[in-house]
Amino acid sequence: MAHTYISRVSSSSGGSLVTLLTNTRDTPLPVLYLQVVPWWLRLYIHTLSLSSVPGEQTPPVELDNLHVELARDRVSPYTLEMVFTVPPHTTLKFSIQFEPLLLRWNEYPPDAHHGRHIPSGVITYRDTDEVVVRSFSDSPLVYLPTPDFSMPFNVLCLVSTVIAIVYGSLFSLTTKRLACVKESEVKKGLLLQLITALRGALRKQDSAESKQVDDIVEPKKEQNKKQEEKL
């Protein structure tokens, strides 16, 4: 039985890849453990450790064989292959520290904040009937440092807007021809015709009101003039 998980403080800091291997038999169990780790997790090989779970009184566990292949960025992953023996009724703890890398912007998946899965570890051993058994551990999820992908979008929108305004104005000034045209020859659109009609109606209303005021004021002026002549 195997269980793999990630022990870390935050998504941007380093952590540890931990695998628990449990032997429920009454006899020791030789195990071949294979773990492949992607290159975007920088492993610290000197921190590799194999020990029993705290609280269990078992003799120290030693590796019978260890084979490590270092990763090459964007080419090949880490490969850890170990041979050891799990004591009976014992749980061993395998751990190694890592540090997540900041990828290029085009190397992130569409859902960058979802994280990425580490491949499962492969445990190979012989059953009681000398049958080779292969089991797999969990596939833990690792959160990588993620840049702010909204900033390039904001910059593109701002730059495109400025270019459109400047280029549009220059293009309009350099391609249009200015000519004198009589007002009567200008073709008016529907909106302009509506505005002109409204202005004409308002002017007629103002002239009618001013005429009514004059009709009321003129007689009064004549009466005042006659009274002044009598005096």
Disulfide bonds with the S-S distance in Angstrom:
none
